[in-house]
Amino acid sequence: MTILYLLIPLSLILLGLAVWAFFWAVKNDQFEDLEGPAHRILFDEDENDLTPEERERRRQASRHKSAGAAGADGDDPAER
């Protein structure tokens, strides 16, 4: 019975810490985007993490690569 005199205040202190941690997390925007990380794992590369210049370079490189591959296999529709 005397252990309750220790456990009840200890549990109230832990509850207060948990409530404080929750409000701190809400105040610091920890719960702002709950779905973004779950959807982000579905993509190999996240274009949003790149600067606009890097995005343009990547687009040009992929266009150049696809144009080179189309001409290399001999099936260029422009040659027909």
Backbone as a chain_set.jsonl record, in Angstrom:
{"seq": "MTILYLLIPLSLILLGLAVWAFFWAVKNDQFEDLEGPAHRILFDEDENDLTPEERERRRQASRHKSAGAAGADGDDPAER", "coords": {"N": [[0.822, -1.205, 0.0], [1.986, 1.223, 0.692], [3.623, 1.645, -1.454], [2.074, 2.811, -3.349], [2.076, 5.494, -2.684], [4.4, 6.324, -3.799], [4.231, 5.497, -6.494], [1.941, 6.754, -7.628], [2.467, 9.656, -7.638], [4.77, 9.503, -9.259], [3.725, 8.452, -11.656], [2.043, 10.556, -12.371], [3.924, 12.56, -12.839], [5.277, 11.449, -15.052], [3.137, 11.401, -16.851], [2.693, 14.146, -17.111], [5.122, 14.862, -18.36], [4.806, 13.496, -20.796], [2.571, 14.809, -21.89], [3.63, 17.396, -22.121], [5.693, 16.838, -23.997], [4.134, 16.133, -26.212], [2.732, 18.554, -26.801], [4.947, 20.163, -27.33], [5.902, 18.934, -29.664], [3.757, 19.403, -31.414], [3.823, 22.187, -31.505], [6.267, 22.617, -32.76], [5.839, 21.758, -35.34], [5.922, 18.958, -35.901], [3.968, 17.203, -36.678], [3.061, 18.009, -39.119], [3.197, 17.075, -41.852], [1.959, 14.159, -42.483], [1.518, 12.222, -44.414], [3.36, 12.507, -46.448], [6.074, 11.29, -46.081], [5.306, 8.588, -46.227], [4.421, 8.307, -48.848], [6.674, 9.057, -50.2], [8.514, 6.964, -50.203], [7.797, 5.41, -52.304], [8.884, 6.321, -54.639], [11.786, 6.373, -56.699], [13.606, 8.498, -57.039], [13.443, 11.716, -55.717], [12.144, 14.413, -57.156], [11.544, 16.869, -56.047], [13.519, 17.456, -54.235], [15.601, 18.466, -55.646], [17.378, 21.26, -57.054], [16.065, 23.845, -59.24], [17.837, 24.151, -61.427], [19.262, 21.735, -61.43], [17.178, 19.982, -61.951], [16.509, 20.725, -64.599], [18.901, 20.086, -65.928], [18.877, 17.309, -65.548], [16.577, 16.603, -67.007], [17.37, 17.35, -69.601], [19.533, 15.62, -69.951], [18.24, 13.121, -69.884], [16.621, 13.371, -72.142], [18.569, 13.57, -74.106], [19.804, 11.092, -73.827], [17.69, 9.345, -74.488], [17.229, 10.117, -77.121], [19.649, 9.422, -78.278], [19.604, 6.66, -77.945], [17.454, 5.943, -79.546], [18.385, 6.52, -82.1], [20.536, 4.803, -82.289], [19.706, 2.155, -82.563], [18.754, 1.814, -85.096], [16.103, 2.011, -85.797], [14.905, 4.448, -86.438], [12.196, 6.508, -86.88], [12.236, 8.684, -88.602], [13.894, 8.057, -90.657], [12.527, 6.473, -92.417]], "CA": [[0.0, 0.0, 0.0], [2.836, 2.407, 0.756], [4.232, 1.851, -2.766], [1.191, 3.713, -4.099], [2.497, 6.872, -2.399], [5.494, 6.598, -4.722], [3.842, 5.253, -7.888], [0.955, 7.732, -8.125], [3.15, 10.886, -8.077], [5.668, 9.193, -10.374], [2.926, 8.34, -12.878], [1.579, 11.897, -12.736], [5.079, 13.265, -13.418], [5.478, 10.901, -16.396], [2.03, 11.884, -17.673], [2.979, 15.55, -17.41], [6.192, 14.903, -19.366], [4.25, 13.058, -22.079], [1.724, 15.902, -22.391], [4.544, 18.452, -22.534], [6.354, 16.413, -25.236], [3.149, 16.211, -27.289], [2.509, 19.947, -27.177], [6.183, 20.65, -27.943], [5.945, 18.402, -31.025], [2.754, 20.128, -32.214], [4.303, 23.565, -31.68], [7.41, 22.606, -33.668], [5.386, 21.22, -36.632], [6.318, 17.573, -36.105], [2.843, 16.473, -37.247], [2.563, 18.798, -40.237], [3.03, 16.26, -43.053], [1.942, 12.763, -42.066], [1.439, 11.321, -45.557], [4.496, 12.694, -47.352], [7.085, 10.235, -46.003], [4.756, 7.304, -46.65], [4.363, 8.305, -50.311], [8.006, 9.303, -50.731], [9.265, 5.724, -50.38], [7.367, 4.757, -53.531], [9.607, 6.886, -55.769], [13.227, 6.162, -56.644], [14.263, 9.79, -56.865], [12.478, 12.76, -55.421], [12.453, 15.61, -57.936], [11.366, 18.063, -55.233], [14.735, 17.725, -53.484], [16.586, 19.055, -56.545], [17.215, 22.66, -57.414], [15.53, 23.947, -60.616], [18.903, 23.941, -62.413], [19.548, 20.301, -61.49], [16.052, 19.343, -62.639], [16.629, 20.973, -66.04], [20.023, 19.271, -66.42], [18.463, 15.904, -65.581], [15.656, 16.454, -68.139], [18.148, 17.4, -70.842], [20.326, 14.397, -70.045], [17.357, 12.005, -70.231], [16.231, 13.561, -73.548], [19.736, 13.251, -74.931], [20.012, 9.654, -73.756], [16.626, 8.672, -75.238], [17.442, 10.416, -78.536], [20.799, 8.621, -78.702], [19.198, 5.258, -77.986], [16.559, 5.757, -80.69], [19.18, 6.547, -83.313], [21.548, 3.76, -82.272], [19.187, 0.836, -82.896], [18.423, 1.763, -86.511], [14.668, 2.103, -85.99], [14.506, 5.844, -86.374], [11.052, 6.705, -87.795], [12.512, 9.759, -89.553], [14.65, 7.494, -91.79], [11.628, 5.674, -93.276]], "C": [[0.86, 1.262, 0.0], [3.517, 2.68, -0.588], [3.372, 2.783, -3.614], [1.547, 5.178, -3.865], [3.674, 7.283, -3.287], [5.022, 6.517, -6.18], [2.857, 6.29, -8.435], [1.626, 9.06, -8.489], [4.104, 10.652, -9.249], [4.89, 9.09, -11.683], [2.382, 9.702, -13.316], [2.709, 12.727, -13.347], [5.33, 12.774, -14.835], [4.368, 11.338, -17.348], [2.242, 13.345, -18.066], [4.081, 15.707, -18.45], [5.672, 14.496, -20.744], [3.378, 14.15, -22.7], [2.592, 17.054, -22.876], [5.221, 18.097, -23.856], [5.393, 16.494, -26.424], [2.942, 17.643, -27.743], [3.759, 20.578, -27.785], [6.253, 20.198, -29.399], [4.941, 19.121, -31.925], [3.239, 21.542, -32.499], [5.445, 23.644, -32.685], [7.116, 21.886, -34.985], [5.864, 19.801, -36.913], [5.214, 16.749, -36.765], [2.279, 17.177, -38.474], [2.269, 17.936, -41.463], [3.108, 14.79, -42.665], [1.965, 11.797, -43.243], [2.641, 11.414, -46.484], [5.551, 11.611, -47.265], [6.569, 8.876, -46.458], [4.696, 7.209, -48.178], [5.753, 8.433, -50.919], [8.778, 8.015, -50.975], [8.896, 5.006, -51.668], [8.156, 5.23, -54.747], [11.102, 6.666, -55.599], [13.966, 7.456, -56.346], [13.203, 10.848, -56.643], [12.893, 14.037, -56.143], [12.352, 16.884, -57.1], [12.607, 18.412, -54.43], [15.795, 18.412, -54.334], [16.319, 20.544, -56.749], [16.657, 22.732, -58.837], [16.601, 23.716, -61.686], [19.22, 22.457, -62.557], [18.416, 19.545, -62.188], [16.161, 19.502, -64.147], [17.775, 20.158, -66.638], [19.633, 17.806, -66.532], [17.505, 15.661, -66.745], [16.412, 16.446, -69.453], [18.967, 16.133, -71.024], [19.444, 13.207, -70.433], [16.866, 12.13, -71.677], [17.368, 13.171, -74.474], [19.969, 11.743, -74.973], [18.96, 8.92, -74.572], [16.783, 8.942, -76.739], [18.614, 9.607, -79.076], [20.443, 7.157, -78.818], [18.298, 4.998, -79.187], [17.353, 5.722, -81.988], [20.165, 5.396, -83.397], [20.995, 2.421, -82.718], [18.724, 0.739, -84.351], [16.934, 1.862, -86.8], [14.178, 3.537, -85.883], [13.366, 6.068, -87.358], [11.323, 7.79, -88.831], [13.246, 9.225, -90.789], [13.753, 6.762, -92.765], [11.023, 6.49, -94.342]], "O": [[0.5, 2.259, -0.625], [3.943, 3.806, -0.847], [3.884, 3.467, -4.5], [1.344, 6.013, -4.746], [3.906, 8.474, -3.496], [5.372, 7.367, -6.998], [2.948, 6.66, -9.605], [1.371, 9.562, -9.584], [4.231, 11.503, -10.129], [5.347, 9.587, -12.713], [2.275, 9.967, -14.514], [2.476, 13.509, -14.268], [5.571, 13.58, -15.733], [4.627, 11.614, -18.519], [2.001, 13.731, -19.209], [3.998, 16.573, -19.32], [6.058, 15.089, -21.75], [3.443, 14.385, -23.907], [2.323, 17.63, -23.93], [5.321, 18.943, -24.744], [5.796, 16.881, -27.521], [2.971, 17.923, -28.941], [3.652, 21.436, -28.661], [6.62, 20.981, -30.275], [5.249, 19.416, -33.08], [3.083, 22.04, -33.614], [5.575, 24.643, -33.391], [8.041, 21.452, -35.671], [6.18, 19.476, -38.058], [5.495, 15.703, -37.351], [1.122, 16.956, -38.828], [1.196, 18.056, -42.054], [4.2, 14.237, -42.532], [2.393, 10.654, -43.083], [2.908, 10.477, -47.235], [5.907, 11.044, -48.298], [7.329, 8.089, -47.022], [4.903, 6.131, -48.736], [5.986, 7.968, -52.035], [9.62, 7.972, -51.872], [9.601, 4.088, -52.086], [8.096, 4.588, -55.795], [11.628, 6.76, -54.49], [14.851, 7.491, -55.491], [12.177, 10.86, -57.323], [13.885, 14.667, -55.777], [13.007, 17.878, -57.414], [12.745, 19.551, -53.984], [16.792, 18.894, -53.797], [15.188, 21.015, -56.629], [16.769, 21.755, -59.577], [16.308, 23.148, -62.738], [19.422, 21.968, -63.669], [18.66, 18.588, -62.924], [15.938, 18.55, -64.895], [17.64, 19.604, -67.729], [20.007, 17.132, -67.491], [17.598, 14.628, -67.408], [16.13, 15.627, -70.328], [19.083, 15.626, -72.14], [19.863, 12.369, -71.231], [16.708, 11.121, -72.365], [17.156, 12.524, -75.5], [20.292, 11.185, -76.022], [19.289, 7.969, -75.281], [16.491, 8.062, -77.549], [18.573, 9.152, -80.219], [20.94, 6.474, -79.713], [18.377, 3.927, -79.788], [17.014, 4.958, -82.892], [20.593, 5.045, -84.496], [21.762, 1.599, -83.221], [18.334, -0.343, -84.788], [16.541, 1.8, -87.965], [13.13, 3.793, -85.289], [13.541, 5.843, -88.555], [10.666, 7.797, -89.872], [13.227, 9.859, -91.844], [14.199, 6.452, -93.87], [10.246, 5.975, -95.147]]}, "num_chains": 1, "name": "protein.A"}
